[in-house]
C-alpha cells in the first residue's frame, strides 16, 4: 500500500471549529478573533486576565545538527504534544510560523509531518494570518521614514554612511543582499548603499517574539538604533516618530494564533525568527499564555541545540524568566549514519559502525543541554529503513552519556507511537531535577560571552575578530549594552562555521565577520563565517513544483 504524503494526510484531517478548540482551553468565544473556521487570534484582554494563574511545565524540543537525511524536530514537537494529551495531560504545542523563503526554496513546510501535524497545513505554510506581512510592512515603514527624513532636510543629522537599518522581505533573494537605492536624481532622494535581509532576520520579528504586550512592543520598537550621526551618537526609531505607526501595523500580529493538531489538540503558532541568523524561538507571549492554560507546554527551538537551544536558554528564557522542566533531543538513525560518513544514497543499507561513528554529534548536544541544568531524553524519530541493530547502537550510546533514548513512531502512528516518550517527559518534569541556569552571567564582557559560547557549546579553540569588531563591542558596553546576551549567526549544519564539518569537531576557530546591535530586541547579533542574513534560492527551488491541481488544492508543499 502506498504511503500517504504529509499533504494528503493533512487534507484528510477532521478539524474541529476553532471556537471549540479554544473552549477546550477555557477561552471564551468573544476573546477569539477567527480567521476562517480553523484558526483564530487570542485577545490581549484575555491574556492579561491570566496573570495570576500558576504556570504549567515547559518542555523544550531540540535536535542534533540538521542533515539532508532529516531529523523531524517539529514533527516530534507536535507528536509529543498529542502524546501528552493521550496519557491524560492537558498539553499545548507552541511552534513558530513558517517563512515563505524556505517554503519556496528547499525546506518545504514547517507544520510537522505524517500523523503529527498542525493544521491547516497549507495556510500555515503560506500567508496564515498575515503576521509576517505586518512585520515586513512595519520594518519597511521605518526604512522609508529614515530616507524620507533625510530627503526633507535631515534635522536629526543622520550620517548617510552610518545608516544601519536595512529593508526586509519574506523571500530568499540573493540579488538583494547589497543594493544601491535613491538613484534617478534629486526627486528620488540621496543615493546610498544598503540591502535586504529576510523578514525572519528582522529586529522587528525578534521584538515581536520577545515583547510582553503592546506597550512593551512600542517601547522596544522605539529603542531600535537605526543610524548614527557624524559624532557617532545613535539615532533611535523613536527619534523619527515611527514607533507608534509600527505598533499600529503590528497590533493584530502581536496576538498569538490558535490552531490544532490532527488529533484536535490546541497549538499556538506565533512568530518565526530563524535560529541560524536570529534567536529561533516562537513568541514569549504565546509560550507564557500556553503555560497559564496547560499543564504542559511543548515548544521547539530551531535547528540543532548548538543554535536553537542555546538561544532559547540564553536569550528567551533569560529575558522572559522561563524555567524549562525538561528537554527532548531529536535524532534519527539516518542522521547518525550521515555524521558517520555515509552518503545520502546509501542510507537505506544497514551500517551499525557508521551509526556509532556518527553518535558523538548527538553526545555533544546531550552534554551541552545538560550543561544548562535541564534533564534530557533523546527521541529517536523512526524511519522504516532503521534496523534493530542500528536502533540498539543509538540507545547504547545514549545510555553511556547518562540519558535514555526512546524510539518514537509518531510520524506513522500519531500519539499512539510516542506514548513512551510522553511518559518519560512527565517523569523528568515531575522529578524536579531541573536546575536551569544560563550559560553566562549578564555582566560578563560581550567578547567573553562570544568566547564562552564558542568554546563551551561549539568546542572551538578560539574566536577570531579584528580590532574594529572588538572596539565596537567595547563601545556598546560603554553605551550601556554590555548586559545584552549574544545571538550567534552561523551555519546550522555543523558545530563549526564550516557547513561540511559534521560530527563533533574540535580544534576549530570561529571567525566573526560582523556584529550588529539589536537594541530593541535586547541582544547583540554576531555574524560568523559565511552565513547570510538574506538566503538565496537553490538550483532547483521548491517553487518549481508548487502549484494548484485541478481540484484547486495546493500541491508541492511538504
Secondary structure, DSSP 8 states (H G I E B T S, - for coil): -----HHHHHHT-----HHHHHHHTT--GGGEEESSSS-EEE-HHHHHTTTTS---EEEEEEES---TT---HHHHHHHHHHHHHHTT--EEEEE----HHHHHTTS---SEETTEEEESHHHHHTTTTSHHHHHHHHHHHHHHHHHHHHHTT-TT-EEEEEE---EEESS--GGGSSEEES-SSGGG---EEE-EEEGGG-HHHHHHHH-SSHHHHHHHHHT-EEEEETT--EEEGGGGT-HHHHHHHHTTTTS-EEEEETTS-EEEE-----TTTS--B--HHHHHHHHHH-SEEEEEBSSSIIIIIHHIIIIIIHHHT----EEEEEE-HHHHHHHTT--GGGTTS--HHHHHHHHHHHHHHHHHHHTTT--EEEEEE--TT--HHHHHHHHHHHHHTT--EEEE-HHHHGGGGSHHHHHHHHHHHHHT------SS-TTS-HHHHHHHHHHHTS--SEEE--HHHHHHHHHHIIIIITT-EEEEE--SS-SSS-TT--S---S-EEEEEEEEEETTTTEEEEEETT--SS----TT-GGGT-EE-TTS-EES--
